[in-house]
Each structure stands twice: as C-alpha cells, then as structure tokens.
Amino acid sequence: MADQMRRSSKAICANLAEGFAKQTHSRPEFARFISMAMGSCSEVETWTSYAFDLGYITHAQRDEWLQSYVHIYGMLVNLRKKLK
C-alpha cells in the first residue's frame, strides 16, 4: 500500500511536468495532463482512507493528509480553469 501511495503521489508531479512540456504545442493537451494529475490525487485520497480503515495511520495523520489532498486538488482545479 505504501508503494502504491508513493507511485500515485509521484504521478501527480510527473503528469504536470509532462503536460507542461507539451503546452507549447497544445493547451488542451496540458489540460488533459492536469486532469490525469487530478486522478492521481484522488487515488492518493483513496489510499489514505484505506490506510486509516486498516489501522495503518492515525486519525490525526489521515486528517493531515486529507487536508493536503484538498489543497493540492484545489490548486489543480484552478490551474485547469486558467487554461480555458
């Protein structure tokens, strides 16, 4: 589970980097990569809930991680809006 959380959280950054590199050719393509980053962000949220449900993390850790998720997801939504 920890490995999957690491991979999905890294995918957020990787998708943004790849999409940013392609934006010179296509803004819609960049928006598509932002959407993929949003999907990876949602995956991290799901794994966080599973980790809590299985007793791997505390309530305080879950709340902190979910707060971070909400903040990052919000930034991605705003970035995608600015491209339209």
Protein Blocks (a to p, Z undefined) as FASTA:
>chain_A
ZZmmmmmmmmmmmmmmmmmmmmmmomklmmmmmmmmmmmmmmmmmmmmmmmmnopacfkl
mmmmmmmmmmmmmmmmmmmmmmZZ
